[in-house]
Amino acid sequence: MDRLKELKANYKYKKGDKPVSKWFQKFYNIIVPLIFCAILGLILFFILGAVLFFLPPKYPLAATIFLISIVAILLIRNAHFNESWKNSILVKNAKGNYEFRFRKKSAIEAKRKKMAIDYVDRDGDGKVTFEEILIVVGEEITEDEEEKLRLKFERLDADKDGFVNAEDALKVFNQESIICKVCSKEFEPDMGTREFEFEICG
């Protein structure tokens, strides 16, 4: 199975994701932490003047960067030995930025999912109302976007009690932005909400 098919089948794929090669990912996992720590060492040395009292007076900058590089070593170790990171796939997203995608059932995705549920489900009862979703989304959405959210919510709310399961809601609403991803489809107003057809973009 090529990396794109594997990404779509087993990972949190987002539209526009393009997986990089395994060799590029290995290079990225080593070089990026080292560069990050070198920059951090320079900042600590020149801006904060952070020179520890036991550092050799002749080589304070080199020693500072070396000590900070321990962080890079830990990050590299984590990327190669932590189960979630070890099985991650580095992708170039639709905006041209590099991001890691993790397996759907990985510990990291489980933690993200729990955080998203806790963020939406403010009272912790395992159910969310349409009002709770609107609070998370904020006041910046248009009336048309709010109507799409309502249609999707009503479709989930099978028993029409005004509540939907928080976990089910996250499968339909974008987990990161809690904005409903409704594909463009026409519907007849006189058919009612129940007849409105939609599909999850992905």
DOLUM-53983 format. One line per 4 residues: number of its first residue (from 1); for each residue z, y, x of N, C-alpha, C, CB. Coordinates in Angstrom, 1 decimal, m for minus. Last residue first. Glycine has a CB too. Example, Ala and Ser with C-alpha at 12.3 -4.5 7.8 and 13.67 -1.06 7.14 Angstrom:
<atoms>
2> 7.1/m2.2/12.8/7.1/m1.1/13.7/7.9/0.0/12.9/5.7/m0.6/14.1 | 7.8/m5.7/13.2/7.8/m4.5/12.3/7.8/m3.3/13.2/9.0/m4.5/11.3
</atoms>
This chain:
<atoms>
202> 3.3/14.7/m14.0/3.9/14.1/m12.8/2.9/13.8/m11.8/4.8/12.9/m13.2 | 4.3/15.5/m17.4/3.4/15.8/m16.2/4.1/15.1/m15.0/3.2/17.3/m16.0 | 4.6/13.6/m20.2/5.3/14.1/m19.0/4.3/14.3/m17.9/6.5/13.2/m18.6 | 3.0/14.7/m23.2/3.2/13.7/m22.1/3.9/14.4/m21.0/1.8/13.1/m21.7
198> 2.9/14.8/m26.8/3.0/15.4/m25.4/3.1/14.3/m24.4/4.3/16.3/m25.4 | 2.2/15.7/m30.1/2.0/14.7/m29.0/2.1/15.4/m27.6/0.7/14.0/m29.1 | 3.8/16.2/m33.1/3.4/16.9/m31.8/3.3/15.9/m30.7/4.3/18.1/m31.5 | 4.9/15.2/m35.3/3.5/14.7/m35.0/3.0/15.3/m33.7/2.6/15.0/m36.1
194> 7.3/16.4/m35.5/7.3/15.0/m35.3/5.9/14.5/m34.8/7.7/14.3/m36.6 | 6.7/19.1/m36.2/7.2/18.8/m34.9/7.0/17.3/m34.6/8.6/19.2/m34.7 | 3.7/19.5/m38.2/5.1/19.4/m37.9/5.4/19.0/m36.5/5.7/18.5/m38.9 | 1.2/20.0/m39.0/1.5/18.6/m38.8/3.0/18.4/m38.6/0.7/18.0/m37.7
190> 0.6/22.6/m39.2/1.0/22.0/m40.4/1.4/20.5/m40.3/m0.1/22.1/m41.4 | m0.2/23.2/m36.5/1.0/23.7/m37.0/1.5/23.0/m38.3/1.0/25.2/m37.3 | m1.7/20.8/m34.5/m1.8/21.5/m35.7/m0.5/21.9/m36.2/m2.6/20.7/m36.8 | m2.1/21.3/m30.9/m1.5/20.6/m32.1/m1.6/21.5/m33.3/0.0/20.2/m31.8
186> m3.4/20.6/m27.7/m3.5/21.3/m28.9/m2.7/20.5/m30.0/m4.9/21.6/m29.3 | m1.9/20.6/m24.5/m2.4/19.8/m25.6/m2.4/20.7/m26.9/m1.6/18.5/m25.8 | m1.1/20.6/m21.3/m1.8/21.3/m22.3/m2.4/20.4/m23.3/m2.9/22.1/m21.6 | 2.2/19.1/m20.7/0.8/19.2/m20.4/0.0/19.9/m21.6/0.1/17.8/m20.2
182> 5.2/20.5/m20.0/4.4/20.0/m21.1/2.9/20.2/m20.7/4.7/20.8/m22.4 | 8.1/20.5/m18.6/6.7/20.4/m18.1/5.8/19.7/m19.2/6.6/19.5/m16.8 | 10.7/22.7/m19.0/10.0/21.6/m19.6/8.5/21.6/m19.1/9.9/21.7/m21.1 | 13.0/23.2/m16.5/11.9/23.8/m17.3/11.1/22.7/m17.8/11.1/24.9/m16.5
178> 14.9/22.6/m14.7/15.2/22.3/m16.1/14.2/23.1/m17.0/16.7/22.8/m16.4 | 14.4/22.5/m12.0/14.4/23.8/m12.7/14.8/23.8/m14.1/13.0/24.5/m12.5 | 14.9/19.8/m11.4/15.3/20.9/m10.5/15.3/22.2/m11.2/14.3/20.9/m9.3 | 13.9/18.1/m13.4/15.3/18.0/m12.9/15.8/19.2/m12.1/15.4/16.7/m12.1
174> 12.2/19.0/m16.2/12.2/19.1/m14.8/13.6/19.1/m14.2/11.4/20.3/m14.3 | 12.8/16.8/m18.9/12.8/18.2/m18.4/12.8/18.1/m16.9/14.0/18.9/m18.9 | 12.8/14.0/m19.0/11.7/14.8/m19.7/11.6/16.2/m19.2/11.9/14.8/m21.2 | 14.9/13.1/m17.7/13.7/12.4/m17.5/12.5/13.2/m18.0/13.8/11.0/m18.1
170> 17.0/14.7/m18.6/16.5/15.0/m17.3/15.2/14.2/m16.9/17.5/14.6/m16.3 | 17.5/13.5/m21.1/16.9/14.9/m21.0/16.3/15.2/m19.7/18.0/15.9/m21.4 | 18.7/11.2/m20.4/17.4/11.1/m21.0/16.7/12.4/m20.9/17.5/10.6/m22.4 | 21.2/12.2/m19.5/20.3/11.5/m18.6/18.9/11.4/m19.1/20.9/10.1/m18.3
166> 22.2/13.4/m21.9/21.9/14.2/m20.7/21.0/13.5/m19.7/23.2/14.6/m20.0 | 21.0/12.8/m25.1/21.6/12.2/m23.9/21.2/13.0/m22.7/21.3/10.7/m23.8 | 21.2/15.5/m27.3/20.4/14.5/m26.7/21.2/14.0/m25.5/19.0/15.1/m26.3 | 22.0/16.9/m30.6/22.4/16.5/m29.2/21.4/15.5/m28.7/23.8/15.9/m29.2
162> 21.4/17.4/m33.2/21.5/18.6/m32.3/21.9/18.2/m30.9/22.5/19.5/m32.9 | 20.9/15.2/m34.7/22.2/15.7/m34.8/22.5/16.9/m33.8/23.2/14.6/m34.4 | 18.5/13.7/m35.0/18.6/15.1/m35.5/20.0/15.6/m35.7/17.8/15.2/m36.8 | 17.9/11.3/m33.9/18.8/11.3/m35.1/19.1/12.7/m35.6/20.1/10.6/m34.8
158> 16.3/12.1/m31.7/15.8/11.2/m32.8/16.6/11.3/m34.0/15.7/9.8/m32.2 | 15.6/14.4/m29.7/16.7/14.3/m30.7/16.3/13.5/m31.9/17.2/15.7/m31.1 | 13.1/14.5/m28.5/14.2/13.6/m27.9/15.3/13.4/m28.9/14.7/14.3/m26.7 | 11.9/16.3/m30.2/11.3/15.0/m30.1/12.3/14.0/m29.5/10.0/15.0/m29.2
154> 13.5/18.6/m29.7/13.5/17.9/m31.0/12.9/16.5/m31.0/12.7/18.8/m32.0 | 12.7/19.1/m27.0/14.1/18.7/m27.4/14.2/18.0/m28.7/15.0/20.0/m27.4 | 10.0/19.8/m27.4/10.4/18.6/m26.6/11.8/18.2/m26.9/10.2/19.0/m25.1 | 10.3/22.1/m28.9/9.6/20.9/m29.4/9.9/19.7/m28.7/8.1/21.2/m29.3
150> 11.8/23.7/m27.2/12.4/23.3/m28.5/11.7/22.1/m29.0/12.4/24.4/m29.5 | 10.0/24.2/m25.1/11.3/23.5/m24.9/11.9/22.9/m26.1/12.3/24.5/m24.2 | 8.1/25.5/m26.6/7.7/24.2/m26.0/9.0/23.5/m25.7/6.9/24.4/m24.7 | 9.5/27.8/m27.2/9.1/26.9/m28.3/8.7/25.6/m27.8/7.9/27.6/m29.0
146> 9.8/28.9/m24.7/11.0/28.5/m25.4/10.7/27.5/m26.5/11.8/29.7/m26.0 | 7.2/29.6/m24.1/7.9/28.6/m23.3/9.1/28.0/m24.0/8.3/29.1/m21.9 | 6.8/31.5/m26.0/6.0/30.4/m26.1/6.6/29.2/m25.3/4.6/30.7/m25.5 | 8.6/33.5/m25.3/8.8/32.8/m26.5/8.0/31.5/m26.6/8.4/33.8/m27.7
142> 9.4/33.0/m21.7/8.7/33.6/m22.8/9.0/32.9/m24.1/7.2/33.7/m22.6 | 12.3/33.2/m19.7/11.2/32.4/m20.3/10.6/33.2/m21.5/11.7/31.0/m20.7 | 14.6/34.5/m18.7/13.3/34.9/m18.2/12.1/34.2/m18.8/13.2/34.7/m16.7 | 17.2/33.8/m19.2/16.5/34.6/m20.2/15.1/35.1/m19.8/17.3/35.9/m20.4
138> 17.9/30.3/m18.5/18.1/31.7/m18.4/17.2/32.5/m19.4/17.7/32.2/m17.0 | 18.2/27.6/m18.2/16.9/28.1/m18.0/17.0/29.6/m17.7/16.0/27.8/m19.1 | 20.9/27.3/m19.0/20.5/26.9/m17.6/19.2/27.6/m17.3/20.4/25.4/m17.5 | 20.8/28.1/m21.6/21.7/28.8/m20.7/21.3/28.5/m19.3/23.1/28.3/m20.9
134> 19.0/26.2/m22.7/18.6/27.6/m22.6/19.5/28.4/m21.6/18.6/28.2/m24.0 | 20.7/23.9/m22.6/19.5/24.0/m21.8/19.0/25.4/m21.6/18.4/23.1/m22.4 | 22.6/24.7/m24.5/23.0/24.4/m23.1/21.8/24.5/m22.1/23.7/23.1/m22.9 | 21.1/24.8/m26.8/21.6/26.0/m26.3/22.1/25.9/m24.8/22.9/26.4/m27.1
130> 20.5/22.2/m27.3/19.4/23.0/m26.9/19.9/24.3/m26.3/18.5/23.3/m28.1 | 23.1/20.1/m25.7/22.5/20.8/m26.8/21.3/21.7/m26.3/23.5/21.7/m27.6 | 23.7/16.9/m24.3/23.4/18.4/m24.1/22.8/18.9/m25.4/22.5/18.6/m22.9 | 26.3/14.6/m23.3/25.2/15.0/m24.2/25.0/16.5/m24.0/25.6/14.7/m25.7
126> 28.4/14.0/m21.8/27.2/13.1/m21.6/26.1/13.5/m22.5/27.6/11.7/m21.9 | 30.4/15.8/m21.7/30.5/14.7/m22.8/29.3/13.8/m22.7/30.6/15.4/m24.1 | 30.7/18.1/m20.1/30.9/16.7/m19.5/31.0/15.6/m20.6/32.1/16.7/m18.8 | 30.2/20.7/m20.7/31.5/20.1/m21.2/31.7/18.7/m20.8/31.5/20.2/m22.7
122> 27.7/21.1/m19.4/28.8/21.9/m19.0/30.1/21.3/m19.5/28.7/23.3/m19.6 | 25.1/19.6/m18.4/26.2/19.2/m19.4/27.5/19.9/m19.0/26.3/17.6/m19.3 | 23.9/20.9/m16.2/23.4/21.1/m17.6/24.5/20.8/m18.6/22.1/20.3/m17.9 | 25.4/20.0/m14.0/25.0/21.5/m14.2/24.6/21.8/m15.6/23.9/21.8/m13.2
118> 25.6/17.3/m14.3/26.8/18.1/m14.4/26.5/19.6/m14.6/27.6/17.9/m13.1 | 22.8/16.7/m13.9/23.5/16.4/m15.2/24.7/17.2/m15.3/23.8/14.9/m15.3 | 22.6/17.5/m11.2/21.7/18.2/m12.3/22.4/17.9/m13.6/20.3/17.6/m12.2 | 24.4/15.8/m9.9/24.6/17.3/m9.9/23.8/18.0/m11.0/24.1/17.8/m8.5
114> 23.1/13.4/m10.5/24.5/13.6/m11.0/24.8/15.1/m11.0/25.5/12.9/m10.2 | 20.8/13.7/m9.0/20.7/13.5/m10.5/22.1/13.8/m11.1/20.3/12.0/m10.8 | 21.7/13.9/m6.5/21.0/15.0/m7.0/21.0/14.9/m8.6/19.6/15.1/m6.5 | 22.8/11.3/m6.2/23.7/12.4/m6.1/23.0/13.7/m6.7/24.0/12.7/m4.7
110> 20.5/9.8/m6.4/21.5/9.6/m7.4/22.5/10.7/m7.4/22.3/8.2/m7.1 | 19.1/10.7/m4.2/18.5/11.0/m5.5/19.6/10.8/m6.6/17.3/10.1/m5.8 | 20.8/9.6/m2.2/20.6/11.0/m2.3/20.1/11.4/m3.6/19.6/11.5/m1.2 | 20.7/6.8/m2.6/22.0/7.5/m2.8/21.8/9.0/m3.0/22.9/7.2/m1.6
106> 17.7/5.9/m4.5/18.4/6.1/m3.2/19.7/6.9/m3.6/17.6/6.9/m2.2 | 15.8/5.4/m6.4/17.2/4.8/m6.6/18.0/5.0/m5.3/17.1/3.3/m6.9 | 13.5/6.7/m5.6/14.1/7.1/m6.9/15.5/6.6/m7.0/13.3/6.5/m8.0 | 13.6/7.8/m2.2/13.4/6.7/m3.2/14.1/7.1/m4.4/13.8/5.4/m2.6
102> 12.7/11.2/m1.5/13.5/10.0/m1.3/13.2/9.0/m2.4/15.0/10.5/m1.3 | 10.8/13.4/0.6/10.9/12.8/m0.7/11.7/11.5/m0.5/9.5/12.5/m1.4 | 11.1/16.5/2.3/11.3/15.0/2.3/11.4/14.6/0.8/12.6/14.7/3.0 | 8.5/18.9/3.0/9.7/18.5/2.3/9.8/16.9/2.4/9.7/18.9/0.8
98> 6.7/21.7/4.2/7.1/20.3/4.4/8.4/20.0/3.7/7.2/20.0/5.9 | 4.4/23.7/2.3/5.6/23.5/3.0/5.9/22.0/3.2/6.8/24.2/2.3 | 2.2/24.1/0.7/2.0/24.0/2.1/3.2/23.8/2.9/1.2/25.2/2.6 | 2.6/24.0/m2.0/2.6/25.3/m1.4/2.4/25.3/0.1/4.0/25.9/m1.7
94> 2.6/21.3/m2.6/1.4/22.1/m3.1/1.4/23.5/m2.4/1.5/22.2/m4.6 | 3.9/19.8/0.5/3.8/20.1/m0.9/2.7/21.0/m1.3/5.1/20.7/m1.4 | 3.7/17.2/2.6/3.3/18.6/2.5/3.1/18.9/1.1/2.0/18.9/3.4 | 6.4/14.9/3.2/5.2/15.3/2.5/4.9/16.8/2.7/5.3/15.0/1.0
90> 8.0/12.1/4.4/7.8/13.5/4.6/6.4/13.9/4.0/7.8/13.9/6.1 | 10.1/9.8/2.8/8.7/10.1/3.2/8.6/11.7/3.3/7.7/9.5/2.2 | 12.9/7.7/3.7/12.3/8.9/3.1/10.8/9.0/3.6/13.1/10.1/3.4 | 14.3/5.7/4.8/13.3/5.3/3.9/12.6/6.5/3.2/13.8/4.4/2.8
86> 16.2/7.1/6.3/15.3/6.1/7.0/14.1/5.8/6.1/16.1/4.9/7.3 | 17.6/8.5/4.4/16.7/9.2/5.3/15.7/8.3/5.9/17.5/10.0/6.3 | 19.0/6.4/3.2/18.2/7.3/2.3/17.2/8.0/3.2/19.1/8.3/1.6 | 20.4/5.1/5.4/19.4/4.4/4.6/18.5/5.3/3.8/20.2/3.5/3.6
82> 20.6/6.5/8.6/21.0/6.6/7.3/20.0/6.0/6.3/21.4/8.0/6.9 | 18.9/6.3/10.9/19.8/5.2/10.6/20.5/5.3/9.2/20.9/5.1/11.6 | 17.3/8.5/11.3/16.8/7.1/11.7/17.7/6.0/11.2/16.7/7.1/13.2 | 18.6/10.7/10.5/17.3/10.5/10.0/16.8/9.1/10.3/16.3/11.5/10.6
78> 21.0/10.6/12.0/21.0/10.4/10.5/19.7/10.1/9.9/21.6/11.7/9.9 | 20.0/11.1/14.5/20.6/9.8/14.2/20.6/9.5/12.7/22.1/9.7/14.8 | 19.2/13.7/14.1/18.2/12.7/14.4/18.7/11.3/14.1/17.8/12.8/15.9 | 21.7/14.9/13.6/20.7/15.0/12.6/19.6/13.9/12.8/20.0/16.4/12.6
74> 23.0/14.4/16.1/23.6/13.8/14.8/22.5/13.8/13.7/24.8/14.6/14.4 | 21.4/15.9/17.8/21.5/14.5/18.0/22.0/13.8/16.7/22.5/14.2/19.2 | 21.9/18.4/16.8/20.5/17.9/16.7/20.6/16.4/16.8/19.6/18.5/17.7 | 24.5/18.7/17.5/24.2/18.8/16.1/22.8/18.1/15.9/24.2/20.2/15.5
70> 24.2/18.8/20.2/24.9/17.7/19.7/24.6/17.6/18.2/26.5/17.8/19.9 | 23.3/21.3/20.7/22.3/20.2/20.6/22.9/18.9/20.1/21.6/20.0/21.9 | 25.5/22.8/21.3/24.9/22.9/20.0/23.9/21.8/19.7/24.2/24.3/19.8 | 25.7/22.1/24.0/26.8/21.8/23.1/26.3/21.8/21.6/28.0/22.7/23.2
66> 23.3/23.3/25.0/23.6/21.8/25.1/24.6/21.4/24.1/24.0/21.5/26.6 | 23.7/26.0/24.5/22.6/25.3/23.8/22.8/23.8/23.9/21.2/25.6/24.5 | 25.9/26.4/26.3/26.0/26.6/24.8/24.9/25.9/24.0/25.9/28.2/24.5 | 24.7/25.8/28.7/25.8/24.9/28.2/26.0/25.1/26.7/27.1/25.3/29.0
62> 22.8/27.8/29.0/22.4/26.4/29.0/23.5/25.5/28.4/22.0/25.9/30.4 | 24.6/30.0/29.0/23.6/29.9/27.9/23.1/28.4/27.8/22.3/30.8/28.2 | 26.3/29.7/31.2/26.8/29.8/29.9/25.8/29.5/28.8/27.5/31.1/29.6 | 26.3/29.0/34.1/25.4/28.5/33.1/25.9/28.6/31.7/25.0/27.0/33.5
58> 28.3/30.3/35.5/27.0/30.4/36.0/25.9/30.0/35.0/26.8/29.6/37.3 | 30.8/29.6/34.4/30.3/31.0/34.4/28.9/31.2/34.8/31.2/31.9/35.2 | 31.0/26.7/32.4/30.8/27.3/33.8/30.2/28.7/33.7/29.8/26.3/34.5 | 33.4/27.0/29.7/32.0/26.9/30.2/31.8/27.4/31.6/31.1/27.6/29.2
54> 35.9/27.4/28.7/35.8/26.3/29.7/34.3/26.2/30.2/36.2/25.0/29.2 | 35.7/29.3/26.7/36.4/29.7/27.9/36.2/28.6/29.0/37.9/29.8/27.6 | 32.4/29.7/25.3/33.7/29.0/25.3/34.4/29.2/26.7/33.6/27.5/25.0 | 30.9/32.3/23.9/30.9/31.5/25.2/32.3/31.0/25.3/30.6/32.4/26.4
50> 29.3/33.9/21.7/30.2/32.8/21.7/30.1/31.9/23.0/29.9/31.9/20.5 | 28.0/36.2/20.9/28.7/36.2/22.2/29.7/35.0/22.3/29.5/37.5/22.4 | 26.5/36.5/18.7/27.9/36.3/18.5/28.7/36.4/19.8/28.2/35.1/17.8 | 24.0/36.9/20.0/24.5/37.8/18.9/26.0/37.7/18.8/23.8/37.4/17.6
46> 23.7/35.1/22.2/23.3/36.5/22.3/23.9/37.4/21.3/21.8/36.6/22.3 | 24.9/32.6/21.3/25.2/33.2/22.7/24.9/34.7/22.7/24.3/32.5/23.7 | 24.1/32.1/18.7/25.5/32.1/19.1/25.8/32.8/20.4/26.1/30.6/19.1 | 21.3/32.2/19.1/22.0/33.1/18.2/23.5/33.2/18.6/21.8/32.7/16.8
42> 20.9/30.0/20.9/20.6/31.4/21.3/21.3/32.4/20.5/19.1/31.6/21.2 | 21.7/27.9/19.2/22.5/28.2/20.4/22.2/29.6/20.9/22.1/27.2/21.5 | 19.8/28.1/17.2/21.2/28.3/16.8/22.0/28.6/18.1/21.8/27.1/16.1 | 17.6/27.3/18.7/17.6/28.7/18.1/19.1/29.1/17.8/16.7/28.8/16.9
38> 18.3/24.7/19.3/18.1/25.6/20.4/18.2/27.1/19.9/16.7/25.4/21.0 | 18.4/23.6/16.7/19.7/23.8/17.5/19.5/24.7/18.7/20.2/22.4/17.9 | 15.7/23.7/16.0/16.7/24.4/15.1/18.0/24.7/16.0/17.1/23.6/13.9 | 14.6/22.1/17.9/14.2/23.5/17.9/15.3/24.3/17.1/12.8/23.7/17.2
34> 15.9/19.6/17.2/16.1/20.2/18.5/15.7/21.7/18.5/15.2/19.4/19.5 | 14.9/19.2/14.5/16.3/19.4/14.8/16.6/20.1/16.1/17.1/18.1/14.6 | 12.0/19.0/15.2/12.6/20.1/14.3/14.1/20.3/14.5/12.3/19.8/12.8 | 11.7/16.7/16.8/11.5/18.0/17.3/12.1/19.1/16.5/10.0/18.3/17.4
30> 12.5/14.5/15.2/13.1/14.7/16.5/13.0/16.2/16.9/12.5/13.8/17.5 | 11.0/14.5/12.8/12.5/14.2/12.7/13.2/14.5/14.1/12.7/12.8/12.3 | 8.4/14.9/13.8/9.1/15.9/13.0/10.6/15.7/13.0/8.6/16.0/11.6 | 7.9/12.3/14.8/7.9/13.5/15.7/8.7/14.7/15.1/6.4/13.9/16.0
26> 8.0/10.9/12.4/8.9/10.5/13.5/9.0/11.7/14.5/8.5/9.3/14.3 | 5.9/12.1/11.1/7.2/12.2/10.5/8.3/11.9/11.6/7.4/11.2/9.4 | 3.7/11.4/12.7/4.0/12.8/12.5/5.5/12.9/12.0/3.0/13.5/11.5 | 3.8/8.6/12.2/4.0/9.1/13.6/4.3/10.6/13.5/2.7/8.9/14.4
22> 3.2/8.4/9.5/4.5/7.9/10.0/4.8/8.5/11.4/4.5/6.4/10.1 | 1.5/11.3/8.2/1.5/10.0/8.8/2.9/9.6/9.3/0.5/10.0/10.0 | 2.6/12.8/5.0/2.1/12.9/6.4/2.1/11.5/7.0/2.9/13.9/7.3 | 1.5/13.0/1.6/2.4/12.4/2.6/1.7/12.5/4.0/2.7/11.0/2.3
18> 1.3/15.6/m0.5/0.5/14.8/0.4/1.3/14.3/1.6/m0.7/15.7/1.0 | 1.8/16.8/m3.8/2.4/16.2/m2.6/1.4/15.4/m1.8/3.6/15.3/m3.0 | 0.7/17.5/m6.2/0.3/18.2/m5.0/0.8/17.7/m3.7/0.6/19.7/m5.1 | 3.5/16.9/m8.2/2.1/17.1/m8.2/1.7/18.0/m6.9/1.7/17.9/m9.4
14> 5.9/14.8/m6.6/5.6/16.0/m7.3/4.1/16.3/m7.2/6.5/17.2/m6.8 | 7.9/11.8/m6.7/6.6/12.5/m6.4/6.5/13.7/m7.3/5.4/11.5/m6.7 | 10.3/10.3/m5.6/10.3/11.4/m6.5/9.0/12.3/m6.2/11.6/12.3/m6.4 | 8.9/6.9/m5.2/9.6/8.1/m4.8/9.5/9.2/m5.9/9.0/8.6/m3.5
10> 7.3/4.7/m5.9/8.7/4.5/m5.6/9.5/5.7/m5.3/8.8/3.6/m4.5 | 4.6/5.6/m6.6/5.2/4.4/m7.2/6.8/4.4/m7.1/4.7/3.2/m6.7 | 3.9/7.7/m5.0/3.9/7.9/m6.4/4.6/6.8/m7.2/2.4/7.9/m6.9 | 4.3/6.6/m2.4/5.0/7.8/m2.8/5.1/7.9/m4.3/4.4/9.0/m2.2
6> 2.4/4.5/m2.4/3.9/4.2/m2.3/4.7/5.3/m2.8/4.2/3.8/m0.9 | 0.1/6.1/m2.5/0.4/5.1/m3.6/1.9/4.8/m3.6/m0.5/3.9/m3.5 | 0.4/7.4/0.0/0.3/8.2/m1.3/0.7/7.3/m2.5/m1.0/8.8/m1.4 | 0.5/5.3/1.9/1.6/6.1/1.7/1.6/6.9/0.4/1.8/7.1/2.9
2> m1.0/2.2/0.7/m1.0/3.4/1.5/0.2/4.3/1.1/m2.3/4.1/1.4 | 0.0/m1.2/0.9/0.0/0.0/0.0/0.0/1.2/0.9/1.2/0.0/m1.0
</atoms>
